[in-house]
Amino acid sequence: MQKVTDYFNKPLNLLPNYFKKIGLGFILASVVFVVSVKISGIHPTAEKKEMMKIISKDVVLLGMMFIAFSKEKDEDELTMLIRMKALASAFVYIVIFKIVSDVFGIIDQELIENKNGYFFQMMIWYFFVYYSAKLLR
Amino acid sequence: MVFFCLLLCKIVTLTLRNRIKIERAIMNITQQELADKVGVSRQTINSIESNRYIPSTTLAIKLSNLFDKTVNEIFELEGDD
């Protein structure tokens, strides 16, 4: 019984605040890596190019997750509420976006090509809602 | 259906008013000082004072203890009850 009450009463376990900097570092490192490959004039094989694309995207996604799930310096119950609402809205947004893109995909296949971008869109929507609500609180 | 609409309207018209700003003025402390005392951010205190956010029971009790009043003296339910 004690464990059940602990589960409901304990706030969501978040990463320490310095993970925001680590996340930002991940994103910057990925961007720098992609840009440096383009500038250096190296022409990797199609297979390597695809692998680099996947790795850089995953690193950016990991960085975004670190930023999203690390504590604020002034973390409190209102911040947690804003975070939960932003997460819920991001989930609803991505479900609606998926359905709409599928419906339009019947007409035009080009519109549903970028399915890998769903996670990015979800994170971007989350950040937009979260930081807007934080500014308005 | 109509019943549920009326119920929803009733819920929406209920607001929780509070006397935090007044009590804070009596104690002569800033929002930041109050926030530090109860362990929240200044923005949260501002949101509570302007009735944009209803605090949790824990925070409400912390505030009432700080002002040496009961929770009912600090927070009041307003609207068509």
Chai-1 contact restraints between the chains, C-beta under 6 A:
chainA,res_idxA,chainB,res_idxB,connection_type,confidence,min_distance_angstrom,max_distance_angstrom,comment,restraint_id
A,D74,B,S41,contact,1.0,0.0,6.0,A-B,restraint_1
A,D76,B,V40,contact,1.0,0.0,6.0,A-B,restraint_2
A,D76,B,S41,contact,1.0,0.0,6.0,A-B,restraint_3
A,D76,B,T44,contact,1.0,0.0,6.0,A-B,restraint_4
A,E77,B,S56,contact,1.0,0.0,6.0,A-B,restraint_5
A,L78,B,T44,contact,1.0,0.0,6.0,A-B,restraint_6
A,L78,B,Y53,contact,1.0,0.0,6.0,A-B,restraint_7
A,R137,B,Q43,contact,1.0,0.0,6.0,A-B,restraint_8
A,R137,B,S47,contact,1.0,0.0,6.0,A-B,restraint_9
